[in-house]
């Protein structure tokens, strides 16, 4: 890969944007325009027992390919997360009421958060990686939940689990078992290693 190859983040996520900026990457943002719900529904209809990690990877790859087709000369970084609890898949909440419902469902429970990242070039995915984290949410009070939703506001809908671990959402948890960067939205260490291997950043 040429050092001058343009890098695009195929995500509108604030957390992913901040992670890449903090790591010193120069990039632009072009969120992928795909119907994630339709892809997820099709996958689960074909195979009810499909691994949520596989869904995250398929969606990340689809996002990367979609943006890469319109930007074939750029290096595309795409990502996705799926959250599962007892076999139930969760989607990003559409509003604060759905965020509240999600948090009440996760309250006091262990859930799994799967984070996938993919790199695409010339319309094709050339690398992907998936991380899984086990998250134990504490039995927070209803008063704390109300305060949390008021303080975080609609931004809480940016997260599939309705939590923002880099901020106030940290107080929702008792235990975290997994890569911190992946929980925020990107498996940064494997991604950085792959970018170094390609010559995209200094080795």
LINVENPE-V785951 format. One record per residue. N is the residue number from 1. RES is the residue in one letter. NEAR is the number of other C-alpha atoms within 8 Angstrom. Layout:
n res near
N RES NEAR
N RES NEAR
//
This chain:
n res near
1 X 6
2 X 6
3 X 7
4 X 4
5 X 10
6 X 8
7 X 11
8 X 12
9 X 13
10 X 15
11 X 12
12 X 9
13 X 7
14 X 6
15 X 8
16 X 12
17 X 11
18 X 8
19 X 11
20 X 9
21 X 9
22 X 7
23 X 6
24 X 6
25 X 8
26 X 6
27 X 8
28 X 7
29 X 9
30 X 10
31 X 9
32 X 10
33 X 7
34 X 7
35 X 6
36 X 7
37 X 6
38 X 7
39 X 9
40 X 10
41 X 8
42 X 8
43 X 11
44 X 10
45 X 7
46 X 6
47 X 7
48 X 7
49 X 5
50 X 9
51 X 6
52 X 11
53 X 12
54 X 8
55 X 12
56 X 16
57 X 17
58 X 8
59 X 13
60 X 14
61 X 16
62 X 9
63 X 14
64 X 20
65 X 13
66 X 12
67 X 15
68 X 17
69 X 10
70 X 7
71 X 9
72 X 10
73 X 9
74 X 12
75 X 13
76 X 15
77 X 13
78 X 15
79 X 19
80 X 12
81 X 11
82 X 15
83 X 14
84 X 12
85 X 10
86 X 5
87 X 5
88 X 6
89 X 9
90 X 10
91 X 8
92 X 10
93 X 14
94 X 7
95 X 8
96 X 12
97 X 6
98 X 9
99 X 14
100 X 11
101 X 8
102 X 12
103 X 10
104 X 7
105 X 6
106 X 11
107 X 10
108 X 9
109 X 8
110 X 10
111 X 12
112 X 11
113 X 13
114 X 14
115 X 19
116 X 17
117 X 17
118 X 17
119 X 14
120 X 17
121 X 14
122 X 10
123 X 14
124 X 10
125 X 12
126 X 8
127 X 7
128 X 11
129 X 10
130 X 12
131 X 11
132 X 12
133 X 13
134 X 11
135 X 12
136 X 12
137 X 13
138 X 10
139 X 6
140 X 9
141 X 6
142 X 6
143 X 6
144 X 8
145 X 10
146 X 8
147 X 8
148 X 10
149 X 11
150 X 7
151 X 6
152 X 9
153 X 8
154 X 8
155 X 6
156 X 13
157 X 13
158 X 10
159 X 10
160 X 13
161 X 12
162 X 14
163 X 10
164 X 11
165 X 9
166 X 7
167 X 6
168 X 10
169 X 11
170 X 10
171 X 5
172 X 10
173 X 11
174 X 7
175 X 7
176 X 9
177 X 7
178 X 10
179 X 10
180 X 6
181 X 10
182 X 14
183 X 12
184 X 11
185 X 12
186 X 13
187 X 15
188 X 9
189 X 6
190 X 8
191 X 9
192 X 9
193 X 8
194 X 8
195 X 10
196 X 11
197 X 8
198 X 8
199 X 11
200 X 11
201 X 10
202 X 5
203 X 5
//
